Amino acid sequence: MKRREALSAISVCVTTLLAGCLGDGVFGPEEGCPDLNIENERTYEQRDVGVLDDNGVVLVSSRDGVGRLDDRQFTDEDDEWVNETDFSTEVLVGFSHTGGGNVRDFEPGILGVEERPDRTVRIYSCIEELRPGDVAFVYTALLRVRYEDKPPTRATLSHWTEGEKVTYTTGE
């Protein structure tokens, strides 16, 4: 009986692993996304929230700038997360862009975040449209990005959809 239980457990693990791998190839952001060489990669935390009314990017590098976020759609937990930001070592970067596909199946992936010498924080994201006729949706997120020395003064989002790149830039 133990052998049957062990074989069953192994079968479930292999099936789950294969489903995860196949799922990444079909629904993940990796397919059709560029392979980037990020030199000064930064750590970040992501929170999916309603941040902007239109496509673009916003940088908040001080507590005084929090009012620039479109927080009408924020939950109490979102507000608390924003308030926990330590602006002496972190900035908030909000972005919004339109993507194709089925939002229940996947979401745009963050390929990386880097800090450039000109005090620009760059976010790279990617998503692909899976099937013709998929509905477009607006994806919004807020990142809390750690920085070194001085806070960034500008943010840039480079986003790829089906191999086409669009870039949004803002300054503070």
C-alpha positions in Angstrom: 0.0 0.0 0.0 2.9 2.4 0.7 4.2 1.9 -2.8 0.9 2.9 -4.3 0.7 6.0 -2.2 4.3 7.0 -3.1 3.6 6.4 -6.9 0.4 8.5 -6.6 2.3 11.3 -4.9 5.0 11.3 -7.5 2.4 11.3 -10.3 0.7 14.3 -8.8 4.0 16.1 -8.4 5.1 15.4 -12.0 1.6 16.4 -13.3 1.7 19.7 -11.4 5.2 20.4 -12.5 4.3 19.8 -16.2 1.2 21.9 -15.9 3.3 24.7 -14.4 5.8 24.5 -17.2 3.2 24.3 -19.9 1.2 27.1 -18.3 4.3 29.4 -18.3 4.8 28.8 -22.0 1.2 29.5 -22.8 0.1 32.1 -20.3 3.3 33.5 -18.9 5.0 36.8 -19.9 8.2 35.0 -21.0 7.0 34.0 -24.5 7.9 36.7 -27.0 9.6 39.0 -24.4 13.1 40.3 -24.8 16.1 38.9 -22.9 17.4 42.0 -21.1 20.9 42.6 -19.7 20.0 44.7 -16.6 23.2 46.2 -15.1 22.1 47.8 -11.8 19.0 45.8 -10.9 17.0 47.0 -8.0 14.8 45.1 -5.6 11.1 46.0 -5.6 7.7 45.0 -4.2 4.7 45.0 -6.5 1.1 45.8 -5.7 -1.7 45.7 -8.3 -3.9 48.8 -7.8 -5.7 51.4 -9.8 -3.0 54.0 -10.1 -3.4 56.1 -13.2 -6.3 57.3 -15.3 -4.4 57.0 -18.6 -1.5 54.9 -19.9 1.8 56.1 -18.4 4.1 56.1 -15.5 4.3 58.2 -12.3 7.2 58.6 -9.8 6.7 59.5 -6.1 9.9 60.1 -4.2 8.6 61.8 -1.1 5.6 61.7 1.2 4.4 65.0 -0.3 4.1 63.5 -3.7 1.7 60.7 -2.7 -1.2 62.9 -3.7 -0.2 62.5 -7.3 -1.4 58.9 -7.3 -5.0 58.3 -8.4 -6.0 56.7 -5.1 -9.8 56.8 -5.6 -9.7 53.1 -6.4 -7.3 52.2 -3.5 -8.5 49.8 -0.8 -7.6 50.5 2.8 -4.8 47.9 2.4 -3.5 49.8 -0.6 -3.4 53.0 1.4 -1.6 51.2 4.2 1.0 49.8 1.8 1.7 53.2 0.4 2.0 54.7 3.9 4.5 52.0 4.9 6.9 53.3 2.2 10.2 54.5 3.7 11.0 57.4 1.3 14.6 57.7 2.7 15.4 54.4 0.9 12.4 53.7 -1.4 10.4 55.4 -4.1 7.0 54.5 -5.5 6.5 54.0 -9.3 3.0 53.6 -10.6 2.3 52.6 -14.1 -0.6 51.8 -16.4 -0.8 50.4 -19.9 -3.2 48.5 -22.1 -2.6 44.9 -22.9 -4.4 42.1 -24.8 -5.5 38.7 -23.7 -7.6 37.3 -20.9 -6.8 39.0 -17.6 -7.9 36.0 -15.6 -5.3 33.8 -17.2 -2.2 36.0 -17.0 -0.9 39.5 -16.4 2.1 41.5 -17.6 5.3 40.4 -16.1 8.0 42.7 -14.7 11.2 41.7 -16.5 13.3 43.8 -14.2 13.8 47.2 -12.5 17.1 49.1 -12.7 18.5 52.4 -11.5 20.5 54.3 -14.0 23.4 56.7 -13.2 21.3 59.7 -14.3 18.9 59.0 -11.4 16.3 57.3 -13.6 14.5 54.2 -12.4 13.6 52.0 -15.3 10.9 49.4 -15.3 10.7 46.7 -18.0 7.5 44.7 -18.5 6.1 42.5 -21.2 3.0 40.7 -22.2 1.8 39.0 -25.4 -1.6 38.8 -27.0 -2.4 35.1 -27.1 -5.3 34.8 -29.6 -7.0 37.1 -32.1 -10.1 38.7 -30.6 -8.8 38.8 -27.1 -10.2 41.8 -25.2 -7.8 44.6 -24.3 -7.6 45.6 -20.7 -5.8 48.2 -18.7 -3.2 46.8 -16.3 -2.1 49.1 -13.4 0.5 48.4 -10.7 2.5 50.2 -8.1 6.1 49.3 -7.3 8.0 50.1 -4.2 11.7 50.3 -5.4 14.7 50.5 -3.2 17.4 53.0 -4.3 21.0 53.8 -3.4 22.3 57.2 -2.2 19.8 59.7 -3.7 16.2 59.1 -4.9 15.6 58.8 -8.6 14.2 62.0 -10.2 12.7 60.3 -13.3 10.9 57.0 -14.1 10.7 55.2 -17.4 8.5 52.2 -18.2 9.5 50.1 -21.3 6.7 47.7 -22.1 6.6 45.0 -24.9 3.4 43.6 -26.3 3.7 41.0 -29.1 7.3 42.2 -29.7 6.4 45.9 -30.0 7.9 48.2 -27.5 6.3 51.4 -26.1 8.0 53.6 -23.6 6.5 56.0 -21.0 8.6 58.6 -19.1 8.0 61.1 -16.4 10.0 63.3 -14.1 9.5 64.8 -10.7 
